[in-house]
Amino acid sequence: MAYKITDACISCGACAENCPVAAISQGDTQYVIDADTCIGCGACASVCPVGAPEEE
């Protein structure tokens, strides 16, 4: 199941740096996950300091 980034995102970039498939990019106000590319591994959630990535 793909992940999404909630409004808790502080745009630190930790999630994008740790995504093994480069599914995460900087959006207008926070990072966003491309659901079609996301493999649901949870690497982003495990490194996020504020718990912003959540399973959809």
C-alpha positions in Angstrom: 0.0 0.0 0.0 1.3 3.4 -0.9 2.2 6.1 1.6 1.1 9.8 1.7 2.5 12.7 3.5 0.2 14.5 5.9 0.1 18.2 6.8 2.5 17.4 9.7 5.4 17.6 7.2 8.1 20.1 8.1 9.9 19.8 4.7 13.1 18.5 6.2 13.7 16.1 3.3 14.6 13.1 5.4 12.0 11.0 3.7 13.1 11.9 0.2 16.7 11.1 1.0 15.7 7.6 2.2 13.2 6.6 -0.4 14.7 3.6 -2.4 12.6 4.3 -5.5 12.7 8.2 -5.5 9.0 8.5 -5.1 9.2 11.6 -2.9 9.7 15.1 -4.1 9.3 18.7 -2.8 5.8 20.0 -3.4 4.6 23.6 -3.1 4.3 23.6 0.7 5.6 20.1 1.7 7.0 16.9 0.4 4.7 14.7 -1.7 4.8 11.0 -2.6 4.0 9.7 -6.1 1.5 6.9 -5.3 2.3 5.1 -8.6 6.0 4.9 -7.8 5.7 4.2 -4.1 6.3 0.6 -3.2 5.0 0.9 0.4 8.2 -0.1 2.1 7.9 2.4 4.9 11.4 3.7 4.7 10.1 7.3 4.7 7.9 6.8 7.8 10.8 5.2 9.7 13.1 8.3 9.3 10.5 11.1 9.6 11.0 13.1 12.8 7.3 14.2 12.9 5.6 11.0 11.6 4.2 12.7 8.5 4.2 9.8 6.1 1.2 7.5 6.6 -0.2 4.5 4.8 -3.1 5.4 2.5 
